[in-house]
């Protein structure tokens, strides 16, 4: 997927998510309106039925004409509670019987307007013209009741939005990861094409020259062409091995029967492979192998390759003549290996990314040092397989220091 399409998809998805959230908000508002309407209808029905029941009780109606005593209030309260239970309307309420002409309560039959404290009135005259008092019904905690009624829909709505949000974030992250892998793959293919093309071209030219001049070429010329072919072939082998080793290690699990590897000796053996490169570049290496307990349990080939990758980087990215310092020491139950160089350094923004597959520190369109961006990723994988940790300290122009800590494994 092209870069522009990623952003278009993300934008459309974000707008869809906002639309879903707006729909949920509107839905909650509609539900609240329905709950308020139902609240008002139930209140009006309970009040009307209670007034009808009182009107049907002639004795109680006559007593109310002259005032409301404790006995009458208890009867009215009982009637209210029966109808509240019948209509499944569990609210705290208050009521009053207002006698004319002192009434100041707006009389209304049916559904009254809704306020913070819901108050409803019903005139006795609607049921019996001989009585003129008015019955009022009030619910002081209307908002609390509505909140309780809306709790379940609100929770479901929030859960739905969260699920959609999680799916959206997951999808965007997957797309970004896919884009990152696609970019890395493209970069790897470009690097591999360039890296393989150069030695193949050199081998082809040397072979053609050798074939063309085989009859007249001196032994020195034949030897020169042969060395070119062998050197470029070795270079190709190393590049192929690097790609294959990184691919293989992704699914590698070390056997419980690990080798006992002396890290001090392994450093010395690995250094010997780079002596010619050091001499040709006029570099120097200082070793301080002070770890008294330097044996770890692991794979000698993997550990040797990891150390070799760090030394190779120190040589390739040297700022002038290479100066490399390698030391070992013990920290509690760990063997600590430090490799420092005087290279060009790595900006802090890329410290985490340099351990990712195929990542190379950006240097514009020109890479003076060739590679696939697999070396440090391989090192980190090897260290993690050996239950160790790797740390990086580096600043541009001030060199780089890698610290590897591995658990000791002496038996």
C-alpha positions as CSV (number, residue, x, y, z in Angstrom):
1,X,0.0,0.0,0.0
2,X,1.4,3.4,-1.0
3,X,2.2,6.0,1.7
4,X,-0.7,8.3,0.7
5,X,-3.2,5.4,0.9
6,X,-2.1,4.7,4.5
7,X,-3.0,8.2,5.5
8,X,-6.3,8.2,3.6
9,X,-7.3,4.9,5.3
10,X,-6.3,6.2,8.7
11,X,-8.2,9.5,8.2
12,X,-11.3,7.7,7.0
13,X,-11.1,5.3,9.9
14,X,-10.7,8.1,12.4
15,X,-13.7,9.9,10.9
16,X,-15.7,6.7,11.1
17,X,-14.7,6.3,14.8
18,X,-15.7,9.9,15.5
19,X,-19.0,9.2,13.8
20,X,-19.6,6.1,15.9
21,X,-18.9,8.2,19.1
22,X,-21.3,10.9,18.0
23,X,-24.0,8.3,17.3
24,X,-23.4,6.8,20.7
25,X,-23.8,10.3,22.3
26,X,-27.0,10.9,20.4
27,X,-28.2,7.5,21.3
28,X,-27.6,8.2,25.0
29,X,-29.4,11.5,24.7
30,X,-32.4,9.8,23.1
31,X,-32.4,7.2,25.8
32,X,-32.4,9.9,28.5
33,X,-35.3,11.6,26.8
34,X,-37.2,8.4,26.7
35,X,-36.4,7.7,30.4
36,X,-37.6,11.2,31.4
37,X,-40.8,10.7,29.4
38,X,-41.4,7.3,31.1
39,X,-40.6,8.9,34.5
40,X,-43.2,11.6,33.9
41,X,-45.8,9.2,32.7
42,X,-45.4,6.8,35.6
43,X,-45.5,9.7,38.1
44,X,-48.7,11.1,36.5
45,X,-50.3,7.6,36.4
46,X,-49.4,6.8,40.0
47,X,-50.8,10.2,41.2
48,X,-54.0,9.8,39.1
49,X,-54.7,6.2,40.3
50,X,-54.0,7.3,43.9
51,X,-56.4,10.2,43.6
52,X,-59.0,7.9,42.1
53,X,-58.6,5.4,45.0
54,X,-59.0,8.2,47.5
55,X,-62.1,9.5,45.7
56,X,-63.6,6.1,45.8
57,X,-63.2,6.1,49.6
58,X,-66.0,8.5,50.6
59,X,-65.0,8.5,54.3
60,X,-61.4,9.4,53.6
61,X,-62.4,12.0,51.1
62,X,-64.7,13.7,53.7
63,X,-62.0,13.6,56.3
64,X,-59.6,15.3,53.9
65,X,-62.0,18.2,53.4
66,X,-61.4,19.2,57.0
67,X,-57.7,18.6,57.1
68,X,-55.0,15.9,57.0
69,X,-54.2,14.0,60.1
70,X,-51.6,11.3,60.8
71,X,-54.1,8.6,60.1
72,X,-55.2,10.0,56.8
73,X,-51.5,10.7,55.8
74,X,-50.6,7.0,56.6
75,X,-53.5,5.8,54.4
76,X,-52.5,8.0,51.4
77,X,-48.9,7.0,51.8
78,X,-49.9,3.3,51.7
79,X,-51.9,3.8,48.5
80,X,-49.0,5.6,46.9
81,X,-46.6,2.8,47.8
82,X,-49.0,0.2,46.4
83,X,-49.2,1.8,43.1
84,X,-45.4,2.6,43.0
85,X,-44.8,-1.1,43.5
86,X,-47.5,-2.1,41.0
87,X,-45.9,0.1,38.2
88,X,-42.3,-0.9,39.2
89,X,-41.4,2.7,40.0
90,X,-39.1,2.5,43.1
91,X,-38.6,6.2,44.0
92,X,-38.5,8.2,47.2
93,X,-41.4,10.6,47.3
94,X,-43.3,13.2,49.3
95,X,-46.9,14.2,49.0
96,X,-49.3,16.8,50.3
97,X,-53.0,17.6,50.3
98,X,-53.5,21.3,49.5
99,X,-56.8,22.9,50.6
100,X,-58.4,25.8,48.7
101,X,-58.1,28.8,48.6
102,X,-54.5,28.6,50.0
103,X,-53.2,26.5,47.1
104,X,-50.4,28.0,45.2
105,X,-49.6,24.9,43.3
106,X,-50.2,24.9,39.5
107,X,-52.8,22.2,38.9
108,X,-52.3,20.0,36.0
109,X,-53.8,16.7,34.8
110,X,-51.6,14.4,32.8
111,X,-47.8,14.9,32.2
112,X,-46.4,18.0,33.9
113,X,-43.2,19.8,33.0
114,X,-40.0,18.2,34.3
115,X,-37.8,20.1,36.8
116,X,-34.8,19.1,39.0
117,X,-37.3,18.2,41.7
118,X,-40.3,16.6,39.9
119,X,-43.6,17.8,41.2
120,X,-47.0,16.6,40.0
121,X,-50.6,17.7,41.0
122,X,-54.0,16.2,40.6
123,X,-57.3,18.0,41.6
124,X,-59.9,16.0,43.4
125,X,-62.6,18.0,41.5
126,X,-61.7,15.9,38.4
127,X,-63.0,12.8,40.2
128,X,-65.6,14.3,42.6
129,X,-67.0,17.8,42.2
130,X,-67.9,18.0,45.9
131,X,-64.3,18.0,46.9
132,X,-61.9,20.8,45.9
133,X,-58.6,19.9,47.5
134,X,-55.5,19.0,45.4
135,X,-53.1,16.1,45.9
136,X,-49.4,16.8,45.1
137,X,-46.7,14.1,44.4
138,X,-43.0,15.1,44.4
139,X,-39.8,13.1,43.7
140,X,-36.8,15.0,45.2
141,X,-34.2,12.7,43.6
142,X,-35.3,12.5,40.1
143,X,-31.8,12.9,38.6
144,X,-30.4,10.1,40.8
145,X,-33.2,7.9,39.6
146,X,-32.5,8.7,35.9
147,X,-28.8,8.1,36.5
148,X,-29.5,4.7,37.9
149,X,-31.7,3.9,35.0
150,X,-29.1,5.0,32.5
151,X,-26.2,3.2,34.1
152,X,-26.5,0.0,32.1
153,X,-27.0,1.6,28.7
154,X,-24.1,4.0,29.5
155,X,-21.8,1.1,30.4
156,X,-22.7,-0.8,27.3
157,X,-22.1,2.4,25.2
158,X,-18.7,3.0,26.7
159,X,-17.7,-0.6,26.2
160,X,-18.8,-0.5,22.6
161,X,-16.8,2.7,22.0
162,X,-13.8,1.2,23.8
163,X,-14.0,-2.0,21.6
164,X,-14.2,0.1,18.5
165,X,-11.3,2.3,19.7
166,X,-9.1,-0.7,20.5
167,X,-9.9,-2.2,17.1
168,X,-9.1,1.1,15.4
169,X,-5.8,1.5,17.3
170,X,-4.9,-2.2,16.5
171,X,-5.7,-1.7,12.9
172,X,-3.6,1.5,12.6
173,X,-0.7,-0.1,14.4
174,X,-0.9,-3.2,12.1
175,X,-0.9,-0.9,9.1
176,X,2.0,1.1,10.4
177,X,3.9,-2.1,11.1
178,X,3.1,-3.4,7.7
179,X,4.3,-0.2,6.1
180,X,7.5,-0.4,8.2
181,X,8.2,-4.0,7.2
182,X,7.5,-3.0,3.5
183,X,9.9,-0.1,3.7
184,X,12.5,-2.3,5.4
185,X,12.1,-5.0,2.8
186,X,12.4,-2.5,0.0
187,X,15.5,-1.0,1.6
188,X,16.9,-4.5,2.1
189,X,16.3,-5.5,-1.5
190,X,17.9,-2.3,-2.7
191,X,20.9,-2.9,-0.5
192,X,21.2,-6.5,-1.5
193,X,20.9,-5.6,-5.2
194,X,23.7,-3.1,-4.9
195,X,25.9,-5.3,-2.6
196,X,25.6,-8.4,-4.8
197,X,25.9,-6.5,-8.1
198,X,29.4,-5.1,-7.3
199,X,31.2,-8.4,-6.5
200,X,29.3,-10.2,-9.4
201,X,30.4,-7.5,-11.8
202,X,34.0,-7.8,-10.5
203,X,34.0,-11.6,-10.8
204,X,32.6,-11.3,-14.3
205,X,35.2,-8.8,-15.4
206,X,38.1,-10.7,-13.9
207,X,36.8,-13.9,-15.5
208,X,36.5,-12.3,-18.9
209,X,40.0,-10.8,-18.6
210,X,41.4,-14.1,-17.5
211,X,39.7,-15.9,-20.4
212,X,40.8,-13.3,-23.0
213,X,44.5,-13.1,-21.8
214,X,44.9,-16.6,-20.7
215,X,47.3,-17.4,-23.5
216,X,49.5,-14.3,-23.2
217,X,49.0,-13.2,-19.5
218,X,51.9,-13.5,-17.1
219,X,51.6,-15.6,-14.0
220,X,51.4,-12.4,-12.0
221,X,48.4,-11.2,-14.0
222,X,46.7,-14.6,-13.7
223,X,47.3,-14.5,-10.0
224,X,45.8,-11.0,-9.8
225,X,42.7,-12.0,-11.6
226,X,42.3,-15.1,-9.6
227,X,42.7,-13.2,-6.3
228,X,40.0,-10.8,-7.4
229,X,37.6,-13.7,-8.2
230,X,38.4,-15.4,-4.8
231,X,38.1,-12.2,-2.8
232,X,34.8,-11.2,-4.4
233,X,33.5,-14.7,-4.0
234,X,34.4,-14.6,-0.3
235,X,32.6,-11.2,0.0
236,X,29.5,-12.7,-1.6
237,X,29.6,-15.7,0.8
238,X,29.8,-13.4,3.8
239,X,26.9,-11.4,2.6
240,X,24.8,-14.5,2.0
241,X,25.8,-15.9,5.4
242,X,24.8,-12.7,7.1
243,X,21.3,-12.8,5.7
244,X,20.9,-16.5,6.3
245,X,22.2,-16.4,9.8
246,X,19.7,-13.7,10.8
247,X,16.9,-15.6,9.2
248,X,17.8,-18.8,11.0
249,X,18.3,-17.2,14.4
250,X,14.7,-15.9,14.4
251,X,13.5,-19.4,15.2
252,X,16.5,-20.6,17.1
253,X,16.2,-22.0,20.7
254,X,19.4,-22.9,22.3
255,X,19.8,-26.5,23.5
256,X,19.8,-27.1,27.2
257,X,23.2,-28.8,26.7
258,X,25.1,-25.6,26.1
259,X,28.9,-25.3,25.6
260,X,31.1,-23.8,28.2
261,X,32.6,-20.8,26.5
262,X,35.5,-18.8,27.9
263,X,34.6,-15.2,26.9
264,X,38.2,-14.0,27.4
265,X,39.6,-16.7,25.0
266,X,36.7,-16.1,22.5
267,X,37.5,-12.4,22.3
268,X,41.2,-13.2,21.6
269,X,40.2,-15.8,18.9
270,X,37.7,-13.4,17.3
271,X,40.3,-10.5,17.2
272,X,42.7,-12.7,15.2
273,X,40.2,-12.6,12.2
274,X,40.5,-8.8,12.0
275,X,44.3,-8.4,12.4
276,X,44.9,-7.8,8.7
277,X,42.1,-5.2,8.5
278,X,43.5,-3.5,11.5
279,X,47.0,-3.4,10.1
280,X,45.8,-2.2,6.7
281,X,43.9,0.7,8.3
282,X,46.7,1.5,10.8
283,X,44.4,0.8,13.7
284,X,45.1,-0.5,17.2
285,X,43.2,-2.5,19.8
286,X,43.6,-2.4,23.5
287,X,42.3,-5.4,25.5
288,X,41.8,-5.5,29.3
289,X,40.4,-9.0,29.9
290,X,40.1,-8.8,33.7
291,X,37.1,-11.0,34.2
292,X,38.2,-13.7,36.7
293,X,35.1,-15.8,36.0
294,X,34.8,-15.5,32.2
295,X,33.0,-18.7,31.4
296,X,29.4,-18.5,30.1
297,X,27.1,-21.2,28.9
298,X,26.1,-20.9,25.3
299,X,26.8,-21.3,21.6
300,X,30.5,-20.5,20.8
301,X,29.7,-19.8,17.1
302,X,26.9,-17.4,17.8
303,X,28.8,-15.6,20.5
304,X,31.9,-15.4,18.3
305,X,29.8,-14.0,15.4
306,X,28.2,-11.4,17.7
307,X,31.5,-10.2,19.0
308,X,32.9,-10.2,15.4
309,X,30.0,-8.0,14.3
310,X,30.7,-5.4,16.9
311,X,34.4,-5.4,16.0
312,X,33.6,-5.2,12.3
313,X,31.3,-2.2,12.9
314,X,34.1,-0.5,14.9
315,X,36.4,-0.9,11.9
316,X,33.9,0.1,9.3
317,X,32.6,3.2,11.1
318,X,36.0,4.4,12.4
319,X,36.6,8.1,12.4
320,X,40.1,8.0,11.0
321,X,42.4,5.3,12.2
322,X,40.5,2.7,14.2
323,X,41.0,2.7,18.0
324,X,39.2,-0.1,19.7
325,X,39.1,-1.0,23.4
326,X,37.8,-4.4,24.5
327,X,37.5,-5.3,28.2
328,X,35.8,-7.9,30.4
329,X,35.0,-7.8,34.1
330,X,32.7,-9.4,36.6
331,X,29.6,-7.9,38.2
332,X,28.0,-10.2,40.7
333,X,26.9,-13.3,38.7
334,X,27.5,-11.6,35.3
335,X,30.4,-11.4,32.9
336,X,30.5,-7.9,31.4
337,X,32.0,-7.4,27.9
338,X,32.6,-3.8,26.7
339,X,33.7,-2.8,23.2
340,X,34.4,0.9,22.6
341,X,35.6,2.6,19.5
342,X,36.4,6.1,18.1
343,X,33.8,5.9,15.3
344,X,31.4,8.4,14.0
345,X,28.9,7.7,16.7
346,X,25.1,7.2,16.7
347,X,22.5,9.9,17.4
348,X,20.5,9.3,20.6
349,X,17.3,9.3,18.5
350,X,18.4,6.0,16.8
351,X,19.7,4.1,19.8
352,X,16.7,1.8,20.0
353,X,16.2,1.5,16.3
354,X,19.7,0.3,15.5
355,X,18.8,-3.1,17.0
356,X,15.9,-3.6,14.6
357,X,16.1,-5.8,11.5
358,X,17.3,-4.0,8.4
359,X,17.6,-0.6,10.1
360,X,20.5,1.7,9.1
361,X,21.1,5.1,10.5
362,X,20.0,7.6,7.9
363,X,22.8,9.3,6.1
364,X,20.9,10.7,3.1
365,X,21.1,9.0,-0.3
366,X,24.7,8.0,0.1
367,X,26.0,5.1,2.3
368,X,29.7,5.1,2.5
369,X,29.6,1.9,4.5
370,X,27.7,-0.9,2.8
371,X,25.5,-3.4,4.6
372,X,22.0,-4.8,5.2
373,X,21.3,-3.4,8.6
374,X,21.4,-6.9,10.2
375,X,24.6,-6.9,12.2
376,X,23.3,-5.3,15.5
377,X,19.9,-7.0,15.2
378,X,21.8,-10.3,15.1
379,X,24.0,-9.3,18.1
380,X,20.9,-8.4,20.2
381,X,19.2,-11.7,19.3
382,X,22.2,-13.7,20.3
383,X,22.6,-11.9,23.6
384,X,18.9,-12.4,24.4
385,X,19.1,-16.1,23.6
386,X,21.9,-16.3,26.1
387,X,19.7,-14.6,28.7
388,X,21.9,-11.5,28.7
389,X,21.4,-7.8,28.0
390,X,23.1,-5.3,25.7
391,X,23.5,-1.6,26.3
392,X,24.5,1.2,23.9
393,X,26.2,4.5,24.7
394,X,27.1,6.8,21.8
395,X,27.1,10.4,20.6
396,X,27.8,11.7,17.1
397,X,31.5,12.3,16.7
398,X,32.4,10.7,20.1
399,X,32.5,7.0,19.3
400,X,30.3,4.2,20.4
401,X,30.4,1.8,23.4
402,X,28.5,-1.5,23.5
403,X,28.1,-3.3,26.9
404,X,27.1,-7.0,26.9
405,X,26.2,-8.7,30.2
406,X,25.9,-12.5,30.3
407,X,25.3,-14.8,33.2
408,X,28.3,-16.9,34.2
409,X,27.9,-20.6,33.4
410,X,30.7,-22.5,35.1
411,X,29.8,-26.0,36.1
